[in-house]
Amino acid sequence: MGKNSDIISISNSIGTTILHEIIAEHTNKPESITHLTTEYFEYRGQSIRKIDRINLNDKDKKQIRIKVIRKIENTLKTKYQDVKVSQEEIFKKVDEELSYFFN
């Protein structure tokens, strides 16, 4: 894979990780929490493995942040209209997760 493909793949994986966390926190179905939490850790592990394979500079990290935010917002808008999350909460979760992955 080229670096652009890697960035897209990493962004999708991190975005899915954060989406599972958000949905687990806001779900109306308590029976889904265990599954969502398991998926969260699975996607998080995949993200770590993908990040470990390549070197990312600051520009790449900023690009990933933008793509992750866009993925989360679009997915919430199209698939999870009942889940209401502020943009500030999305930014906070993205920044927390990225600091975990990149530091």
WOGIUR-V20320 format. One line per field, one symbol per residue. ss: DSSP state (@ for helix, = for strand, . for the rest). psi: psi as a letter, one per 20 degrees, with the letter a starting at -180 (. if undefined). burial: b if it has 9 or more other ideal C-beta (glycine too) atoms within 8 Angstrom, else e. Layout:
ss->???
psi->???
burial->???
//
This chain:
ss->..@@@@@@@@@@@@@@@@@@@@@@@@...@@@@@@@@@@@@@@@@@@@@@@@.....@@@@@@@@@@@@@@@@@@@@@@.......@@@@@@@@@@@@@@@@.
psi->qrhghgggggggggghghghgghhhjqjnhiiggghgghghghggggghghhirpprhgghggggghgggggggghhhhlhioopqhghggggghgghhghi.
burial->eeeeebbbbbbbbbbbbbbbbbbbeebeeeebbeebbebbeebbebbbebbeeeebeeebbebbbebbbebbbebbeeeeeebeeeeebbbebbbebbeebee
//
